[in-house]
Amino acid sequence: MSVRVSALHFWEQQGLLHPVREQHSRYRLYDEHQMSRLRVVVLLREAGYDFKVIRSVLDELAAGRPEKAIAAVERRREELTRTSWVCIEALACFQCYVREFYGELL
């Protein structure tokens, strides 16, 4: 897993990660718990989830409610699926329109 330092800092500002600061150097230290949170953040960001959903998922996992975390992800997945179908239908209609009115030019 490769993550930019700027992304780590931004996710910390968003309240998604809570690394411990090393006393003398002030370096951020990520223990096993923070690494688990980081894995969730990376996976959900790659899938297009926003910070609100990710925060909710992390909170549910931290509270020991993985079923609620999965439910939050599923709700967003359903929204994305609906949006995808709307886009596909719109593109198909556009292609029909272009063929009907510009077909001779293709």
C-alpha positions as CSV (number, residue, x, y, z in Angstrom):
1,M,0.0,0.0,0.0
2,S,1.5,3.3,-1.1
3,V,0.1,6.5,0.3
4,R,1.4,10.0,-0.2
5,V,2.5,11.8,3.0
6,S,0.2,14.7,2.0
7,A,-2.7,12.3,1.9
8,L,-1.9,11.0,5.4
9,H,-1.8,14.5,6.8
10,F,-5.0,15.5,5.1
11,W,-6.8,12.4,6.3
12,E,-5.5,13.2,9.8
13,Q,-7.0,16.7,9.5
14,Q,-10.3,15.2,8.4
15,G,-10.3,13.1,11.6
16,L,-9.9,9.8,9.9
17,L,-6.5,8.9,11.3
18,H,-5.1,9.6,14.8
19,P,-1.4,8.9,14.8
20,V,0.7,9.3,18.0
21,R,3.4,11.9,17.9
22,E,7.0,10.9,18.8
23,Q,8.0,13.2,21.7
24,H,11.3,14.5,20.4
25,S,11.0,14.5,16.7
26,R,7.2,15.0,16.5
27,Y,7.1,12.3,13.8
28,R,3.8,10.6,13.3
29,L,3.7,7.0,14.5
30,Y,1.1,4.6,13.2
31,D,0.4,1.6,15.4
32,E,-1.5,-1.5,14.3
33,H,-4.8,0.1,15.0
34,Q,-4.0,3.2,12.9
35,M,-2.7,1.0,10.1
36,S,-6.0,-0.9,10.1
37,R,-7.9,2.5,9.9
38,L,-5.5,3.5,7.1
39,R,-6.3,0.3,5.1
40,V,-10.1,1.1,5.4
41,V,-9.5,4.7,4.3
42,V,-7.4,3.7,1.3
43,L,-9.9,1.1,0.1
44,L,-12.9,3.3,0.4
45,R,-11.2,6.4,-1.1
46,E,-10.2,4.2,-4.1
47,A,-13.8,3.2,-4.4
48,G,-14.9,6.8,-4.5
49,Y,-16.4,7.1,-1.0
50,D,-16.5,10.5,0.6
51,F,-15.1,11.4,4.0
52,K,-18.5,11.4,5.7
53,V,-19.1,7.7,4.8
54,I,-15.6,6.7,5.6
55,R,-15.8,8.4,9.0
56,S,-19.1,6.6,9.7
57,V,-17.5,3.2,8.7
58,L,-14.5,3.8,10.9
59,D,-16.7,4.8,13.9
60,E,-18.8,1.7,13.5
61,L,-15.8,-0.6,13.2
62,A,-14.2,1.1,16.3
63,A,-17.4,0.5,18.2
64,G,-17.4,-3.2,17.3
65,R,-20.3,-2.9,14.9
66,P,-19.0,-4.3,11.6
67,E,-22.5,-5.0,10.3
68,K,-23.4,-1.3,10.6
69,A,-20.1,-0.4,8.8
70,I,-21.0,-2.8,6.0
71,A,-24.5,-1.3,5.8
72,A,-23.1,2.2,5.4
73,V,-20.9,1.0,2.6
74,E,-23.7,-0.8,0.9
75,R,-26.0,2.3,1.0
76,R,-23.3,4.2,-0.9
77,R,-22.7,1.4,-3.3
78,E,-26.4,1.3,-4.1
79,E,-26.3,5.1,-4.8
80,L,-23.3,4.7,-7.1
81,T,-25.0,1.8,-8.9
82,R,-28.2,3.9,-9.5
83,T,-26.0,6.8,-10.7
84,S,-24.1,4.5,-13.0
85,W,-27.3,3.2,-14.6
86,V,-28.6,6.7,-15.2
87,C,-25.3,7.6,-16.9
88,I,-25.4,4.5,-19.1
89,E,-29.0,5.1,-20.1
90,A,-28.2,8.8,-20.9
91,L,-25.2,7.8,-23.1
92,A,-27.3,5.2,-24.9
93,C,-30.0,7.8,-25.7
94,F,-27.3,10.2,-26.8
95,Q,-25.9,7.6,-29.2
96,C,-29.3,7.0,-30.7
97,Y,-29.8,10.8,-31.1
98,V,-26.5,11.1,-32.9
99,R,-27.2,8.2,-35.2
100,E,-30.7,9.5,-36.0
101,F,-29.6,13.0,-36.8
102,Y,-26.0,12.7,-37.9
103,G,-25.9,9.1,-39.1
104,E,-25.1,10.1,-42.6
105,L,-22.0,11.9,-41.5
106,L,-20.6,9.0,-39.5
